[in-house]
Amino acid sequence: MEKSSLTQFEGSEGRLHLIRALTLQPLIHEQNLAIAVARQLKLEAVPAGANLIQQGACDADLFSDFGGRRFRLRLMGRSWPT
């Protein structure tokens, strides 16, 4: 997300907007879970072309796109539709 996209989640109004955005995610959906996730969530802008996940890496991160931009998925050197 671009910096300007992150500002919509700042302050008390932004927190409510974030919780609404989280409830739209199929994995979260429920408001109580969205509130709990929002407490632990780290929002950050990701520049176009950046790698978010490295195959074989030992992490347990969860990524979600709140910016509505399209992204490219590459697995084992092959592009996949998103």
C-alpha positions as CSV (number, residue, x, y, z in Angstrom):
1,M,0.0,0.0,0.0
2,E,1.1,3.5,-0.6
3,K,1.7,5.9,2.3
4,S,-1.6,7.7,1.6
5,S,-3.4,4.4,1.7
6,L,-2.1,3.8,5.2
7,T,-3.4,7.1,6.6
8,Q,-7.0,5.8,6.3
9,F,-6.2,3.4,9.2
10,E,-4.7,6.1,11.5
11,G,-6.5,7.5,14.6
12,S,-9.7,6.3,16.2
13,E,-11.7,6.7,12.9
14,G,-8.9,4.8,11.1
15,R,-9.1,2.0,13.6
16,L,-12.8,1.6,13.0
17,H,-12.1,1.6,9.2
18,L,-9.4,-1.1,9.8
19,I,-11.8,-3.3,11.7
20,R,-14.4,-2.9,9.0
21,A,-11.8,-3.8,6.4
22,L,-10.8,-6.9,8.4
23,T,-14.3,-8.1,8.6
24,L,-14.4,-8.1,4.8
25,Q,-11.6,-10.6,4.8
26,P,-12.9,-14.2,4.4
27,L,-10.4,-15.6,6.9
28,I,-11.5,-13.1,9.7
29,H,-15.1,-12.1,8.9
30,E,-16.3,-11.7,12.6
31,Q,-16.0,-8.4,14.3
32,N,-14.6,-9.7,17.6
33,L,-11.9,-11.5,15.7
34,A,-11.2,-8.4,13.6
35,I,-10.7,-6.4,16.8
36,A,-8.3,-8.9,18.2
37,V,-6.3,-9.1,15.0
38,A,-6.3,-5.2,14.7
39,R,-4.5,-5.1,18.1
40,Q,-1.7,-7.3,16.8
41,L,-1.6,-6.1,13.2
42,K,1.4,-4.3,11.6
43,L,0.4,-2.3,8.6
44,E,3.1,-1.4,6.1
45,A,3.4,-0.1,2.6
46,V,4.9,-2.5,0.1
47,P,6.4,-1.1,-3.1
48,A,5.5,-2.5,-6.4
49,G,7.7,-5.4,-7.4
50,A,8.7,-6.3,-3.8
51,N,8.9,-9.9,-2.7
52,L,6.6,-10.6,0.3
53,I,7.2,-14.3,0.7
54,Q,10.4,-16.3,-0.1
55,Q,9.9,-19.9,-1.0
56,G,11.6,-22.1,1.7
57,A,11.7,-19.3,4.3
58,C,10.9,-20.2,7.9
59,D,8.2,-17.6,8.8
60,A,4.5,-17.7,9.7
61,D,3.4,-14.3,8.4
62,L,0.0,-13.6,7.0
63,F,-0.5,-11.0,4.3
64,S,-3.6,-9.2,3.2
65,D,-4.1,-6.5,0.6
66,F,-6.2,-3.6,1.9
67,G,-5.2,-1.4,-1.0
68,G,-7.2,-3.1,-3.7
69,R,-4.2,-3.3,-6.0
70,R,-3.4,-6.3,-8.1
71,F,-0.4,-8.4,-7.3
72,R,1.7,-11.0,-9.1
73,L,2.1,-14.5,-7.7
74,R,5.2,-16.4,-8.7
75,L,5.8,-19.9,-7.6
76,M,8.9,-21.9,-8.5
77,G,9.6,-19.3,-11.2
78,R,6.2,-19.5,-12.8
79,S,3.5,-16.7,-12.8
80,W,0.1,-17.6,-11.5
81,P,-3.2,-15.6,-12.0
82,T,-4.4,-13.7,-8.9
